[in-house]
Amino acid sequence: MHTESFYFWLSQQTVLAIEPIVPFIPAKHKLLSLDFTERNTALTTALIEDTITFSAYVNQQLKDHAATYGIGGYNEHRTVYARSRVFDGVDPADARCVHLGVDIWGKAGTPVAAPLDAAVHSFAFNDAYGDYGATIILEHQLAGVQFYTLYGHLSLRDITNLKEGDFISAGKVFAHFGEPNENGQWPPHLHFQIILDMEGKKGDYPGVCSLRDREKYLHNCPDPDVLLNLLQWAQ
């Protein structure tokens, strides 16, 4: 299955109830669209390379707009990955800069729930500077289709007693936004990604790809908002 087939399959699931992944009430909460491309001239090298300064910037943006969360990023060509060697390539054309998930920025400790019934596929502490930090991948098998959802930048406590194969019911809180020291040294947020084929990987899957590999990865990683259903509220 590729992305377009997944969209069609999902559109046919008329009785499928998708639970909220983060607590968001449109009538109560504000959702701010955040841009991490070169268009955002506030993102200086000094700002993005210092986690405390970067976190303060995100928090100030949310405060200035009275927003509970910030959101954005799918298929976004980002400049922020220059902060970490994790995203470098041997060939400059292999440097990873295209974001394959949606980021939801908010307070550390924000609860994360499963959108659909799932089993724990795998998890890991990807602790390199700029990486995912604590990461959980869920496996979903619904109406004859198997796919995966990845949750990055979580709290370490969320993977402490976890086991592969654990059942996670739709709507159950199973994770939380992590602090920088456990989330790969990022401002607190959730990286949420849909993956159709894990390609044999466990506990990790690229959340960012090179421009050269963009088409390949977008075919395997559909727009996460088809499960989030949040971008319609972004301002």
Secondary structure, DSSP 8 states (H G I E B T S, - for coil): --HHHHHHHHHT-TT-----SS---TTT--EEE---STT-TT--HHHHH-HHHHHHHHHHHHHHTT-SEEEE-TT-B-SGGGG-GGG--SSGGG-EEEE-SEEEE--TT-EEE-SS-EEEEEEEEE-STTS-EEEEEEEEEETTEEEEEEEEEE-THHHHS--TT-EE-TT-EEEEB--TTTTTS-SSEEEEEEES--TT--S---SEEESTTHHHHHHHS--THHHH--GGGB-
